């Protein structure tokens, strides 16, 4: 009885990620802002419609190979943490330490900023159409969305996983609402935009790496199950199964979505559009003009949720391995969430957004009403930084 009671009272991350939730985590992380933004970058650097589709398919294959490698690593290395723990186990503590700090201060804030700004832009698009949404409003909404996801991940793993499942369905619905009208136009004979699809004169080999970079950004997220390996139910079975099904689903969805884009929009239309998905709906199915931007925004919201859910585990594991302050290996005794690690993700993102809050918007004055809010958040961040520094000294 005593041993059973002690086991029940032990504080650790519970196994709450089922196969469906693992599938939703992968789908929700891959299908984000990339498919709605990256078509422009892929087309611009590949030259033609045909070569851009080849790049999209090649990026999908590369993602599948990487995902299968990570699936094998996930079944052999039983720790959570993703990239960090694999580098630590294979290359040693110094490379993993350098990767961890680069990821925390540079890579993760930049990725989060891109996705959160896409969330804010698409969510506000229907309210300001046909004009562009004000940049300060976009930044404010993006921060609110990020903090909402942060709060949810601090509260409950189960609810974060349920939200991810629901938003994954929304993501697939958003792709379907783009694919179906595009396929209908293609069936009606609208193939004029596919003329000279493989014109070699438009191909610039030097720019192909940039095209692949944009395409791989859209597929990024296939590695997310490795970050929550310790919380997966039956990981030896569910990791490979979730990876294979989700990556194949995304490859097919992305290819059909791009074909739909090119059916309704010409090359110049795609390159000139700041939001390709919205331009597509305006051209192909105007009745959905107010629906698709909201679905895209929810898709980006799911990507933010998946990113916070997984990267907080990296900070948790790094602290447990002795390469991060011990404070961040603590778990909430009732909710079983890595609360300090989740809340720490507030710091780099907020600092990134607050450092120049009204930049890239020279036509708009800096609103004085926002200054007290900025000062308050800055003070809180400084306080958090002092706590972290104290933990580092203690460590």
C-alpha positions in Angstrom: 0.0 0.0 0.0 2.8 2.4 0.9 4.7 1.8 -2.3 1.5 2.2 -4.4 0.6 5.4 -2.7 4.1 6.8 -3.2 4.0 5.9 -6.9 0.7 7.6 -7.3 2.0 10.8 -5.6 5.2 10.8 -7.7 5.5 13.9 -9.9 6.4 13.2 -13.5 5.1 14.0 -17.0 2.2 11.6 -17.7 1.7 9.6 -20.9 -1.2 11.5 -22.4 -0.2 11.6 -26.1 -2.1 8.9 -27.9 -1.7 7.9 -31.6 -4.4 10.4 -32.6 -2.8 13.2 -30.6 0.6 12.3 -32.1 -0.9 12.5 -35.6 -2.6 15.8 -34.8 0.7 17.2 -33.3 2.5 16.4 -36.6 -0.2 17.6 -38.9 -0.8 20.7 -36.7 2.9 21.6 -36.7 3.6 21.0 -40.4 0.4 22.7 -41.8 0.9 26.2 -40.6 1.7 29.5 -42.3 4.1 27.9 -44.8 1.6 26.6 -47.3 -0.2 29.9 -47.3 3.0 32.0 -47.6 5.8 29.8 -49.0 4.3 29.3 -52.5 5.5 32.7 -53.4 9.1 32.0 -52.3 9.2 28.6 -54.0 7.9 30.0 -57.3 10.1 33.1 -57.2 13.3 31.1 -56.8 12.4 28.0 -59.0 11.4 30.1 -62.0 8.3 28.3 -63.3 5.2 26.5 -62.2 6.5 23.1 -63.2 9.8 23.4 -61.4 8.1 24.8 -58.3 5.9 21.7 -58.1 9.0 19.5 -58.4 10.6 21.4 -55.6 7.5 21.0 -53.4 7.5 17.2 -54.0 11.3 16.9 -53.4 10.9 18.8 -50.1 8.2 16.4 -49.2 10.5 13.4 -49.9 13.3 14.9 -47.9 11.0 15.5 -45.0 9.8 11.9 -45.2 13.4 10.6 -45.1 14.2 12.9 -42.1 11.0 11.9 -40.3 11.8 8.2 -40.7 15.2 8.7 -39.3 13.8 10.6 -36.4 11.2 7.8 -35.9 14.0 5.3 -35.6 15.9 7.5 -33.2 12.7 8.0 -31.2 12.2 4.2 -30.8 15.8 3.7 -29.7 16.5 6.8 -27.5 13.8 6.9 -24.8 14.2 10.5 -23.7 12.2 13.6 -24.8 13.9 16.7 -26.2 14.1 16.2 -29.9 17.2 17.7 -31.6 18.8 18.6 -28.4 18.8 15.1 -26.8 20.0 13.4 -30.0 22.9 15.8 -30.3 23.7 15.3 -26.7 23.6 11.5 -27.0 25.7 11.4 -30.2 28.0 14.4 -30.3 28.4 15.2 -26.6 27.5 18.1 -24.2 29.3 21.0 -25.9 27.5 20.9 -29.3 24.1 20.2 -27.6 24.7 23.2 -25.2 25.5 25.5 -28.1 22.5 24.3 -30.1 20.2 24.8 -27.0 21.1 28.4 -26.6 21.0 29.2 -30.3 17.6 27.6 -30.5 16.3 29.5 -27.5 17.6 33.0 -28.3 17.5 33.0 -32.1 15.9 30.1 -34.0 12.7 29.5 -32.0 11.8 33.2 -31.5 12.2 33.9 -35.2 10.0 31.0 -36.2 7.4 31.9 -33.6 7.4 35.5 -34.8 6.8 34.4 -38.4 3.9 32.1 -37.5 2.3 34.5 -34.9 2.4 37.5 -37.3 0.8 35.3 -40.0 -1.9 34.5 -37.4 -2.5 38.1 -36.7 -2.5 39.2 -40.3 -5.0 36.5 -41.5 -7.2 36.9 -38.5 -7.6 40.7 -39.1 -7.8 40.4 -42.8 -11.7 40.1 -43.1 -12.2 43.1 -40.8 -10.0 45.5 -42.8 -10.6 44.3 -46.4 -10.0 45.5 -49.0 -7.3 47.5 -47.1 -4.4 46.0 -45.3 -4.6 45.5 -41.6 -2.6 48.1 -39.5 0.8 46.7 -38.5 0.4 47.6 -34.8 -2.9 45.8 -34.7 -1.4 42.7 -36.3 1.5 42.7 -33.8 -0.9 43.1 -30.9 -3.2 40.2 -32.0 -0.1 38.0 -32.7 1.2 38.6 -29.2 -2.2 37.9 -27.6 -2.5 34.7 -29.6 0.9 33.6 -28.5 0.2 34.3 -24.8 -3.1 32.5 -25.0 -1.3 29.3 -26.2 1.3 29.8 -23.6 -1.3 30.0 -20.8 -3.1 26.9 -22.1 0.1 24.8 -22.1 0.8 25.9 -18.6 -2.6 24.8 -17.5 -3.0 21.3 -19.0 -1.3 18.9 -21.3 -4.6 17.2 -22.1 -6.3 20.4 -23.1 -3.4 21.5 -25.2 -3.5 18.1 -27.0 -7.3 18.4 -27.5 -6.9 21.8 -29.0 -4.2 20.5 -31.3 -6.5 17.8 -32.5 -9.3 20.2 -33.1 -7.1 22.7 -34.9 -5.6 19.9 -37.1 -9.1 19.2 -38.4 -9.4 22.9 -39.1 -6.1 22.9 -41.0 -7.2 20.0 -43.2 -10.5 21.7 -43.8 -8.7 24.9 -44.9 -6.7 22.9 -47.4 -9.9 21.2 -48.6 -11.6 24.5 -49.2 -8.7 25.5 -51.4 -8.2 22.2 -53.2 -11.8 21.5 -54.1 -12.5 24.9 -56.0 -9.1 24.6 -57.7 -9.7 21.0 -58.9 -13.1 22.1 -60.2 -11.5 24.9 -62.2 -8.9 22.4 -63.5 -11.6 20.0 -64.5 -13.4 22.8 -66.5 -10.3 23.2 -68.6 -8.5 26.1 -67.0 -4.9 25.0 -67.8 -3.6 28.2 -69.3 -1.3 28.8 -66.3 0.4 25.5 -66.9 1.6 26.4 -70.4 5.5 26.2 -70.6 5.5 24.9 -67.1 9.1 23.6 -67.5 10.7 26.4 -69.4 14.4 26.0 -68.8 15.2 29.6 -69.7 13.4 30.7 -66.5 15.3 28.3 -64.3 18.1 29.9 -62.3 20.1 27.0 -60.6 21.7 29.5 -58.2 18.3 30.3 -56.6 17.2 26.7 -56.2 18.5 26.4 -52.6 16.3 29.4 -51.7 13.3 27.6 -53.2 14.1 24.5 -51.2 14.5 26.6 -48.1 11.0 28.0 -48.5 9.6 24.6 -49.2 11.3 22.9 -46.3 10.0 25.7 -44.0 6.4 24.7 -45.0 7.2 21.1 -44.2 9.0 21.8 -40.9 7.4 20.1 -37.9 7.8 16.4 -39.0 10.1 15.9 -36.0 7.7 17.1 -33.2 6.9 13.7 -31.8 10.6 13.2 -30.7 10.2 16.2 -28.4 7.4 14.5 -26.4 8.7 11.0 -26.5 8.4 10.3 -22.8 4.7 11.4 -22.9 3.7 9.1 -25.8 1.6 6.1 -25.4 3.3 3.0 -26.9 6.0 5.1 -28.7 7.6 2.1 -30.4 4.4 1.6 -32.4 2.9 5.1 -32.5 5.9 7.2 -33.5 6.6 5.4 -36.9 2.8 5.1 -37.6 2.1 8.7 -36.9 5.1 9.9 -38.9 4.4 7.9 -42.0 0.6 8.8 -42.2 1.0 12.4 -41.4 3.9 13.2 -43.8 2.2 11.4 -46.7 -1.0 13.3 -45.9 0.8 16.6 -45.9 2.7 15.9 -49.2 -0.5 15.0 -51.0 -2.3 18.1 -49.5 0.5 20.5 -50.4 0.8 19.2 -54.0 -3.0 19.6 -54.6 -3.1 23.0 -52.9 -0.3 24.3 -55.1 -2.0 23.0 -58.2 -5.1 24.8 -57.1 -3.2 28.0 -56.6 -1.6 27.8 -60.1 -5.0 26.9 -61.7 -6.7 30.1 -60.4 -3.7 32.5 -60.2 -1.1 33.2 -62.8 2.6 33.4 -62.0 2.6 37.1 -61.6 -0.5 37.0 -59.4 1.2 34.6 -57.0 4.4 36.7 -56.9 2.5 39.9 -56.3 0.2 38.6 -53.6 1.0 39.2 -49.9 -1.4 36.4 -48.9 -1.7 33.8 -51.6 -4.6 31.9 -50.0 -6.7 35.1 -49.7 -5.9 36.0 -53.4 -6.9 32.5 -54.4 -10.3 32.7 -52.7 -10.9 36.2 -54.2 -10.4 34.7 -57.6 -11.9 31.2 -57.4 -14.6 31.3 -54.7 -15.6 34.7 -53.4 -18.3 33.2 -51.1 -15.5 31.9 -48.9 -13.7 35.3 -48.7 -14.4 35.8 -45.0 -14.0 32.1 -44.0 -10.6 31.1 -45.4 -8.5 33.8 -43.7 -10.0 32.8 -40.3 -9.2 29.1 -41.0 -5.7 30.0 -42.0 -5.3 32.1 -38.8 -6.5 29.1 -36.7 -4.0 26.9 -38.6 -1.2 29.2 -37.5 -2.6 29.2 -34.0 -2.3 25.4 -34.0 1.3 25.7 -35.2 2.1 28.0 -32.3 0.5 25.5 -29.9 2.5 22.6 -31.2 5.7 24.6 -31.0 5.2 25.6 -27.4 4.1 22.1 -26.4 7.3 20.6 -27.8 10.0 23.1 -27.2 9.1 23.5 -23.6 10.1 19.8 -23.2 13.5 20.6 -24.7 14.1 23.2 -21.9 12.7 20.7 -19.3 15.1 17.9 -20.5 18.1 20.3 -20.8 17.5 21.3 -17.2 17.3 17.7 -16.1 20.5 16.9 -18.0 22.3 19.7 -16.2 22.7 22.2 -19.1 20.0 24.6 -18.1 19.1 26.1 -14.7 17.5 23.4 -12.3 14.4 25.6 -11.9 13.1 24.6 -15.3 13.1 20.8 -14.6 10.3 21.3 -12.1 6.8 20.1 -12.8 3.5 21.4 -11.4 2.5 18.9 -8.7 -1.2 18.9 -9.6 -1.3 19.7 -13.3 1.8 17.7 -14.3 3.0 20.4 -16.7 6.6 21.7 -17.0 5.3 25.1 -15.8 8.7 27.0 -15.4 9.9 25.7 -18.8 6.7 26.8 -20.5 6.6 30.2 -18.9 10.2 30.8 -19.8 9.2 30.8 -23.5 7.5 34.1 -22.8 10.9 35.9 -22.5 12.6 35.6 -26.0 9.4 36.0 -28.0 8.2 39.1 -26.0 11.7 40.7 -26.2 11.8 40.0 -29.9 8.4 41.8 -30.4 8.9 44.6 -27.9 12.4 45.7 -28.9 11.1 47.6 -31.9 7.3 47.3 -31.6 6.3 49.7 -34.3 9.1 49.1 -36.8 8.4 48.4 -40.5 5.5 50.8 -40.2 6.8 54.3 -41.0 3.4 55.7 -42.0 1.9 55.1 -38.5 3.0 57.0 -35.4 3.9 55.2 -32.2 0.7 55.2 -30.1 1.5 56.7 -26.7 -1.4 54.7 -25.2 0.7 51.6 -25.6 3.8 52.9 -23.8 2.5 52.0 -20.2 1.8 48.4 -21.4 5.3 48.2 -22.9 6.9 49.5 -19.7 4.9 47.0 -17.6 5.8 44.0 -19.8 9.5 45.1 -20.0 9.6 45.3 -16.1 8.2 41.8 -15.9 10.7 40.5 -18.4 13.6 42.1 -16.5 12.3 40.5 -13.3 12.1 37.1 -15.0 15.7 37.6 -16.3 16.9 38.4 -12.8 15.3 35.1 -11.6 17.0 33.2 -14.4 20.4 34.8 -13.6 20.0 33.9 -10.0 19.3 30.3 -10.9 22.4 30.3 -13.1 24.5 31.6 -10.3 23.0 29.0 -7.9 23.6 26.3 -10.5 
